[in-house]
Amino acid sequence: MKSPLSGAPQRAVKAALTLVLASACWSLTGCQTIDITQPALSGVLSGRVTTPTAAGEPVVVVAIDRASGKVAHRAFLEAQRQYALPVRSGTYKLFAFEDLDGDGALDRDEPASVLYSIATPVNANDKVEMPPLRIRAARTLARR
């Protein structure tokens, strides 16, 4: 069976396909290169969390960027109460809470630590050991 494209048109199609495949391969290899000599862009905030109850409830540790007010990093802890949060250079607020309903957000009835504010900037490659984040028992307001 003879090809509908023969002679010069077939060669032109093959050349175009070869060019497209070569371009795709070249662009893919370009996307895979990385510069491993670039220094780390983050520091680490680490420490431990203590709770008034047994280590049964999941705990969330939250780092908030003081400049933007946005959550910079969260760590979800189960039985292990140690954390290490990689953060970009800057200043942070840090707190922890028992996530009783497992939604990752602090609710009114969930026990939490005080809010620690770190005044000294965390710089690239810094390892900052935080004091223990002590979660206090939840306070429930009596209804009248």
N, C-alpha and C positions, 0 to 999 in steps of 0.2 A: 504494500500500500504506500502510495506516494504522499509525502507531506504537503499540506496546502501551501506552506512557505518553502520555497526552494531557491537556491542560488543566493543572490545578493540580499533579499529581504531576510532570509533565515540567518545569514551571517550578522546582519545588523541587529536582529533580535537577540542573538547569542551574545553579542558584544555589549548590548545595553543591559542584559541580565547579569553579565559578569561584572560590569561597572557598579550596578546596584548592590550585588552581593559583596563586592570588595569594599564599597563605602560602608555598608552595614557592619561588616567585620571590623573595619578600622574604627568606627565610632564606638562599638562595644568595647574594644580594648582600651580606648581613651577613657571610658567611664569607669574602668576598673582600676585605674592607677590612683594611688593615694600617696601623700607625703608623710612618711612615718617619722620624719625629723622634727615635725611641728610639736612644740611643747603642749602639755596637757592644759586645757582651758578651764579646769575646775579644781576647787579645793574640796575637802570632805569635812562635814560635821558629823561627829560620832559620839556615842554615849550609850546609856542604858535607860530603861524605863522601869519604875517600880509602881506596883499597883496595890491597893488595899485588899484585894481579893486574890484568890489563887489564880494562877496563870491560865485561866480557862477562856477568857474573853479575848477576841482579837483586839489589837491595839494599832492605832494609826499615829505616826509621827509626821508632823507637817512643818516644812520650812517655808516661810513667806518672805519674799523679797521686800525689804523696807522701802526701796525707791518706788516700786510699782504697786505694791500692795497685793500682788498676785502670788499664787502658790508656785513656788519654785521646784519643790520636790515633795513627794509623800512616800513613806515606807509603811507597808502593811506587815505587822508582826503577829505571829501566832504564839507558840510557847516560848520561842527565843525572844528575849526582851532587849537585845542589843541592836543598834542601828548604825548605819553609815550612809549619809546622804551626800551624793556628789552635787555641788552647787557652783555656779559661775562666780567670778569675783564680784563682791558686793557685801552689803550688810543684810542681816536676816533676823526675823523673829521665829521662834521655835516653840512648839507645844505638842503635847500628846493627849490622846483620849482613847477610852475604851469604846470600841465600835459595836455596841450591843445589837444593833439591827443589821450590821454588815453592809451598810450602804456607802461607807467611805467618807461620810459627812458628819460633822459634829451636830448632834441634836441636843435639845434642852435637858433631857433626862440622862445624858451620858456623862459619866465621870471624866474630868479632864485635869491636866496639870495647869500650873500658872503659865503665862506667856513670857518666855525669856526673850529679851531683846539684846542682840549682839551688836555693840557699838563699834567695835574694831572690825574693819573690813576683812573679809575672808579673801585671800588672794589665790591665784593659781598655784597649785601644788601644796597649799597649806593643809595641815591635818589638825583640826580643832576638836579637842576632847571637851565635851559639854558636861556640866554637872548633871547628876541624875534628874530625869524628868519624873517627878513624883505625882502620880495621878491620885487625886483626892476623891473620896466617896462622893457620889452624886447627892446634891441637896434637893430635897423635894419640898416645895412650898405647901404648907397646910391650907386646905380650902376652908373657907368660912361660910 
